[in-house]
Amino acid sequence: MNEAVSRGDGPAALAFLRRRRSHPARSLRAPAPDRAALSAILEAGLRVPDHGKLEPWRLVVLEAPALARMAAAATAHAEAAGIEPERAEKGIAQFRDGVLAVVVVASPRETDRIPEVEQVLSAGAVCLSLLNAALAAGWGACWLTGWPAHDRAFAAPAFALQPAEFVAGIVHIGTPGPTPPERPRPDPARVVTFATGPAQ
């Protein structure tokens, strides 16, 4: 039997994963994790599948002063680019109202050994792993993107993106507000197929 399961950690971890849920970013408030608490979350978040040990990602931590700068930059960019006001506000608000955010930058490496898609999936795994690590540590957390992640003209200078890099996600972390209502979850019977053998 797996050592973690034999000492009881496995069932507890599975129970956490079965009930985990993100918190709306707008509901997160101060305080956010301090550097010591965040360090443990980051360490756990980086334990993801990484074929070839390429580390095809990097993290940019946005604390309060950086979030304020990003909100101002997003406001200026939205005005200059003519982004529709409601859409612009959603992107700006995640910085203006945030208390701590970790930007996960996908940074694919040039190699013939590991397909780029596997590297991109590894960056996505970092986003989810960070999210779950923050939740497991008792914080509220949410994985966002929106136009600040996908608008190259904003994201490239904001996060010093190299030509092959892009933002995989922005993970917001803070003190959770009221527990949000549960939402419908996927029905395994609808999306899971058991391949039992060749068709008869």
Buried (B, 14 or more C-beta within 10 A) or exposed (E): EEEEEEEEEBEEBEEEEEEEBBBEBBBBEEEBBEEEBBEEBBEBBBEBEBEEEBBBBBBBEBBEEBBBEBBEBBBEBBEEEEBEEEEBBBBBBBBBBBBBBBBBBBBBEEEEEBEBEBBBBBBBBBBBBBBBBBBBBEBBBBBBBBBBBEBEEBBBEBBEBEEEBBBBBBBBBBBBEEEEEEEEEEEEEEEEEEEEEEEE
